[in-house]
Amino acid sequence: MTKAELVNSIAIASGYDRTTIMKIVEAGMKSIKKTMAAGEGVYLRGFGSFIIKTRKAKVARNITKNISIDVPEHKVVSFRAAKEFDNLVR
């Protein structure tokens, strides 16, 4: 599902026009990005959690050039589905 399809689905279910729904979806995504950029997680009860994980530094290998590469410690965004959401998918 794309963002446009999500907006259309919400507009049909709620009865509001698509432009209003698009502004709401954009504001929600902007808020999630801003919160995570500040280093905090986002917890949506019944849906899931967006959390920041720290990956340790490691030595990787470029097999085409046959060299070792040092990969520094870095942060990645992770999503963990809520139990009820996960059960729907399974």
C-alpha positions as CSV (number, residue, x, y, z in Angstrom):
1,M,0.0,0.0,0.0
2,T,1.4,3.4,-1.0
3,K,0.8,6.6,0.9
4,A,-1.8,7.7,-1.7
5,E,-3.7,4.4,-1.3
6,L,-3.6,4.9,2.5
7,V,-5.0,8.4,2.2
8,N,-7.7,7.2,-0.1
9,S,-8.7,4.4,2.3
10,I,-8.8,6.8,5.2
11,A,-10.8,9.3,3.2
12,I,-13.4,6.7,2.2
13,A,-13.7,5.3,5.8
14,S,-13.9,8.7,7.5
15,G,-15.8,10.8,4.9
16,Y,-13.3,13.6,4.9
17,D,-11.7,14.9,1.7
18,R,-8.3,13.5,0.5
19,T,-6.4,16.8,0.9
20,T,-7.3,17.1,4.6
21,I,-6.3,13.5,5.2
22,M,-3.1,13.9,3.3
23,K,-2.2,16.9,5.5
24,I,-2.9,14.8,8.6
25,V,-0.9,11.8,7.4
26,E,2.1,14.1,6.4
27,A,1.9,15.8,9.8
28,G,1.9,12.4,11.6
29,M,4.9,11.2,9.6
30,K,6.8,14.4,10.2
31,S,6.1,14.1,14.0
32,I,7.3,10.5,14.0
33,K,10.5,11.5,12.1
34,K,11.2,14.5,14.4
35,T,10.7,12.3,17.6
36,M,13.0,9.6,16.3
37,A,15.6,12.1,15.2
38,A,15.7,13.3,18.8
39,G,16.6,9.8,19.8
40,E,13.2,8.7,21.2
41,G,11.0,5.8,20.3
42,V,7.4,6.0,19.0
43,Y,5.0,3.6,20.6
44,L,1.6,3.1,18.9
45,R,-0.6,0.8,21.1
46,G,-2.2,-2.0,19.1
47,F,0.0,-1.2,16.0
48,G,3.7,-1.4,17.0
49,S,6.8,0.4,18.0
50,F,9.4,2.3,16.1
51,I,12.7,2.1,18.0
52,I,16.3,3.1,17.5
53,K,18.8,0.3,17.8
54,T,22.6,0.7,18.0
55,R,24.7,-1.6,15.9
56,K,28.1,-2.3,17.2
57,A,31.3,-1.6,15.2
58,K,32.5,-4.5,13.2
59,V,35.0,-5.6,10.6
60,A,33.3,-6.4,7.2
61,R,34.7,-7.9,4.1
62,N,34.6,-6.7,0.5
63,I,35.0,-10.0,-1.3
64,T,35.3,-8.5,-4.8
65,K,38.4,-6.5,-3.8
66,N,39.5,-8.9,-1.1
67,I,39.9,-6.3,1.6
68,S,38.6,-5.7,5.1
69,I,36.5,-2.7,5.9
70,D,35.9,-1.2,9.4
71,V,32.2,-0.4,9.9
72,P,31.7,2.0,12.7
73,E,29.0,1.8,15.3
74,H,25.8,3.3,13.9
75,K,22.1,3.6,14.7
76,V,19.2,2.0,12.7
77,V,15.5,2.4,12.9
78,S,13.6,-0.8,13.8
79,F,9.9,-1.6,13.9
80,R,8.3,-4.2,16.2
81,A,4.7,-5.0,15.5
82,A,2.3,-5.2,18.4
83,K,1.1,-8.7,19.4
84,E,-2.4,-8.3,18.0
85,F,-1.1,-6.9,14.8
86,D,1.5,-9.6,14.5
87,N,-1.2,-12.2,15.0
88,L,-3.3,-10.8,12.2
89,V,-0.4,-11.2,9.7
90,R,0.4,-14.7,10.7
